[in-house]
Amino acid sequence: MLTNYECNTPKDFDFIIGDWSVKHRRLTCFLTECDEWIEFTGTSSVQKTLGGFGNIEDVQLQLPTSPYRAIALRSYDSMSQNWSIWWLDGRSPNTLDVPVVGQFKQGIGEFFADEVIKGVPVKVRFTWFSTNPNTPRWEQAFSKDNGATWQTNWIMTFAKRM
């Protein structure tokens, strides 16, 4: 018999649970007028935690100059109906990024944070596209003008690993 707690577990990130091959496309310079992109591959493995109210993603990034690992930690607050997403980069293992916070609407999740990057105050936006569960996509964008304009600087496209 399911408890009320288990019946109300969020399903928003169920599309990303499992093992994935990832194609990365990232600007070579952030917060500039840069339009030069680098492409590389990686892997991702995501599992539920917190009884379904969270998940953890183990990420391998094959950046040509310096491959590294990272994790994304996601948790759901049933009161606010918001997800929080933290990023821990293996190259800086003592620093947990400020969480982006938001929610899904019609298969698209938007998550925001205020952060200082390279001494510049910016708004950070993560966007998850889960409308096609066979090829989910994630994008990161920064805004230096409080969200009036955004520069997408990283795109990840996922393909299920067999």
C-alpha positions in Angstrom: 0.0 0.0 0.0 1.4 3.4 -1.0 1.5 6.1 1.6 0.2 9.6 0.8 3.8 10.8 0.7 4.7 8.2 -2.0 1.5 9.1 -4.1 2.5 12.7 -4.3 6.1 12.2 -5.5 7.0 14.6 -8.3 7.4 13.1 -11.8 9.0 16.2 -13.5 12.5 14.7 -13.7 11.5 11.1 -14.4 12.4 11.6 -18.1 16.1 11.9 -17.2 16.4 8.9 -14.9 18.9 6.3 -16.3 22.1 6.3 -18.3 22.8 8.8 -21.1 25.3 9.8 -23.8 25.6 13.5 -23.9 26.6 15.9 -26.7 27.8 19.2 -25.3 28.0 22.5 -27.2 29.5 25.3 -25.1 30.7 28.9 -25.8 34.4 29.1 -25.4 34.0 32.4 -23.4 31.2 33.4 -21.1 29.9 36.9 -20.4 31.5 38.3 -23.6 30.4 38.9 -27.2 31.9 35.5 -28.0 30.3 33.4 -30.7 32.8 30.6 -30.9 31.5 27.2 -29.7 33.3 24.1 -28.7 31.6 20.6 -29.0 32.5 17.6 -26.9 30.9 14.4 -25.5 30.2 13.0 -22.1 28.0 10.7 -20.1 25.4 11.1 -17.5 23.8 8.7 -15.0 20.8 9.8 -13.0 19.1 8.0 -10.1 16.2 9.0 -7.8 16.9 9.8 -4.2 15.0 11.2 -1.2 12.2 8.7 -1.9 11.5 10.3 -5.3 11.7 13.9 -4.1 15.2 14.3 -5.5 17.8 12.8 -7.8 21.5 12.9 -8.3 23.3 13.0 -11.6 26.8 11.8 -12.0 28.3 13.5 -15.0 31.5 12.9 -17.1 32.5 15.7 -19.4 35.1 15.0 -22.0 36.2 18.6 -22.5 39.2 18.3 -24.9 41.5 20.4 -22.8 40.7 18.9 -19.4 38.1 16.1 -18.9 36.4 16.2 -15.5 33.5 14.9 -13.4 30.6 16.7 -11.7 27.3 16.1 -10.0 24.0 17.7 -10.2 21.8 17.4 -7.1 18.1 18.1 -7.4 15.5 18.3 -4.7 11.7 19.1 -4.7 9.9 21.2 -2.2 6.3 20.1 -2.2 5.1 23.2 -0.4 6.4 25.7 -3.0 6.3 23.1 -5.9 9.8 24.2 -6.8 12.9 22.2 -7.7 16.3 23.3 -6.5 19.4 22.3 -8.5 22.9 22.4 -7.2 26.1 21.8 -9.3 29.3 20.4 -7.8 32.3 20.5 -10.1 35.0 18.0 -9.5 37.7 20.6 -10.3 36.5 22.7 -7.3 35.3 19.9 -4.9 34.8 22.4 -2.0 32.4 24.7 -3.8 28.7 24.0 -4.3 27.2 26.4 -6.7 24.2 28.6 -5.7 21.1 26.6 -6.5 18.9 27.5 -9.4 15.2 27.2 -8.4 12.1 26.8 -10.5 9.5 24.4 -11.9 8.2 22.6 -15.0 5.2 23.8 -17.1 4.1 21.7 -20.1 7.4 19.7 -20.2 9.7 22.7 -20.0 11.5 23.5 -16.8 13.0 27.0 -16.0 15.2 27.5 -13.0 16.9 30.7 -12.0 19.5 32.1 -9.6 21.4 35.3 -8.9 25.2 34.7 -8.9 28.5 36.5 -9.3 30.6 35.0 -12.1 34.1 36.4 -12.7 33.2 39.4 -10.5 30.0 40.2 -12.6 26.6 39.9 -11.0 24.4 37.8 -13.4 21.1 36.0 -13.5 21.6 32.3 -14.3 18.9 30.3 -16.1 18.7 26.5 -16.6 16.1 25.3 -19.1 15.1 21.7 -19.3 13.2 20.5 -22.4 11.5 17.1 -21.6 8.9 17.3 -24.3 10.7 14.6 -26.3 11.8 11.9 -23.7 14.1 10.3 -26.3 16.3 13.4 -26.7 15.9 15.6 -23.6 17.9 18.9 -23.8 19.4 21.3 -21.2 20.5 24.8 -21.7 22.3 27.3 -19.6 22.0 31.1 -20.2 23.4 34.2 -18.4 21.9 37.7 -18.2 23.9 40.7 -17.2 20.8 43.0 -17.4 18.6 41.4 -14.8 16.9 39.1 -17.4 16.1 41.6 -20.1 18.4 39.7 -22.5 20.0 36.2 -22.2 23.1 34.7 -23.7 22.8 30.9 -24.0 26.3 29.5 -23.4 25.9 25.8 -22.9 23.6 23.2 -24.6 23.5 19.5 -23.7 21.5 17.0 -25.8 20.9 13.6 -24.2 20.6 10.1 -25.9 19.7 7.0 -23.9 22.6 4.5 -23.5 21.7 0.9 -23.9 
